[in-house]
Amino acid sequence: MRLEDYRFYAKLCLGFGIFFIIIGIVLPIVTAYQVRYLWGIFPPEWRFPYLAHGIVLFSIGIALILANVILSREYRIRKQKAEVAKPVSVSINKCPQCGMKFSVEYEYCPTCGVKLESA
């Protein structure tokens, strides 16, 4: 999976997770109110007829938010690995007189003291 996909799916899981949690909480409350008080279909002892549905939707929402956390961590880990794995361009210079190789840009050779042309 590409690095950008982790971030996309993490945001998607977060959005749907919040949606399912809200629906999981609101569904039993709204249906209990409508069924019991407005329509009078069920007896009063049936307080939450869709409580099981709400629990399932709430659990799905929690699972999606946990997936968001896992994908976000994986995104950060892979992003750090990608930054560490970037090749570092190091220019290796060579002294024309003594032939010493060094990676830092010097004005004078650290070994023999000759003025370097690349500086």
Protein Blocks (a to p, Z undefined) as FASTA:
>chain_A
ZZklmmmmmmmmmmmmmmmmmmmmmmmmmmmmmmmmmnomacfklmblmlmmmmmmmmmm
mmmmmmmmmmmmmmmmmmmmmmmmpccdddddddfklopacfbdcfbdfklopacfkZZ
